[in-house]
Amino acid sequence: MANKKIEGYPRTVVLKSGEEIELRLLHEGDKAALLKFFQDLPEKDKLFLKEDVQDPNVIQRWIDGMDFETILPVLAWYDGRVVGDATLHMDKLGWSRHVGEIRVVVAADFQHKGLGKAMVKNMVAHAIDFGLDKIIAMVMENQHSARKAFERLGFEKEAVLKGHVRDIQGNKQDLIILANDVSYIWNKMEELVSDFDPRRFY
């Protein structure tokens, strides 16, 4: 990988429960494993995804359009399967080029183990390397656990867009935008994220 901002993969994350998770950049050969990851998500988690990720064509479009300067996709692997997906979305040319958006999805059996926080921290580190000043996360109004998780990491509610999105069942939902300064989020996570061995993180 020529871009020094995204070197150093694969990386190992050790969760508080002891599992060693490998973080790797998305590759062309990951389509089947990533598709199975999304298909295996509980229905309640699928409600909040922006795209129909159970459609193989959607995953193929992501792979065909890979550009790590605008969307940085990182997969978490355990025992030969994908257990987490995190992306950092960036606008390299527009008026929001100082802002990045983080999206994280974690397999049901790896939720509440610290994997989500570790993947967010990984993306915040990349945001710093890319020179971003601000990070946002978007959640629907009834994604209570996701919202609380981001708030514990220093994100704060910045806006509410009424009836702005439809979930996978077609129901309108309010969209909550959480945001904060990159350096503040990093410092907050340094205080809170103690569930993996930092010596093995980079």
JOGI-V419486 format. One record per pair of residues at least 12 apart in sequence whose C-alpha atoms are under 8 Angstrom apart, sorted by the first residue. I is the first residue (numbers start at 1). GAP is how many residues later the second one is. If there is no record, write none. Layout:
I;GAP  I;GAP
This chain:
5;121  5;124  5;125  6;120  8;194  9;14  9;15  9;16  10;12  10;13  10;14  10;15  11;12  11;13  11;189  11;190  11;191  12;188  12;189  12;190  13;105  13;183  13;184  13;187  13;188  14;181  14;182  14;183  14;186  15;98  15;99  15;100  15;180  15;181  15;182  16;97  16;98  16;179  16;180  17;96  19;59  20;58  21;55  21;56  21;57  22;54  22;55  22;56  23;51  23;52  23;53  23;54  24;50  24;51  24;52  24;53  25;47  25;48  25;49  25;50  26;37  26;47  26;48  26;49  27;36  28;35  28;36  31;25  31;28  31;29  31;32  33;48  33;49  34;25  34;48  35;18  35;19  35;20  35;21  35;24  37;44  37;45  37;46  37;47  37;70  38;15  38;16  39;14  39;15  40;67  41;66  41;67  42;66  46;122  47;120  47;121  47;122  48;91  48;92  48;95  48;119  48;120  49;118  49;119  50;117  52;116  69;21  69;23  70;18  70;19  70;20  70;21  70;22  71;16  71;17  71;18  71;19  72;15  72;16  72;17  73;12  73;13  73;14  73;15  74;12  74;13  83;23  83;24  83;27  84;20  84;21  84;22  84;23  84;31  84;32  85;19  85;20  85;21  86;16  86;17  86;18  86;19  86;33  86;34  86;37  87;15  87;16  87;17  87;36  88;12  88;13  88;14  88;15  88;35  88;39  89;12  89;13  97;35  98;33  98;34  98;35  98;36  99;33  99;34  99;35  99;36  99;37  100;27  100;32  100;34  100;35  100;36  101;34  101;35  101;36  102;18  102;21  102;33  102;34  102;35  103;34  103;35  104;12  104;15  104;16  114;79  114;81  114;82  117;32  117;36  117;76  118;75  118;78  121;65  121;68  124;58  124;61  124;62  125;61  127;55  128;54  128;55  132;50  133;48  133;49  133;50  134;45  134;46  134;47  134;48  135;44  135;45  135;46  135;47  136;19  136;41  136;42  136;43  136;44  137;13  137;40  137;41  137;42  138;37  138;38  138;39  138;40  139;36  139;37  139;38  139;39  140;25  140;33  140;34  140;35  140;36  141;32  141;33  141;34  141;35  150;28  151;27  153;32  153;35  153;36  153;39  154;26  154;30  154;31  154;34  154;35  155;23  155;24  155;25  155;30  156;22  156;23  156;24  157;19  157;20  157;21  157;22  158;18  158;19  158;20  158;21  159;17  159;18  159;19  160;14  160;15  160;16  160;17  161;13  161;14  161;15  162;12  162;13  163;12
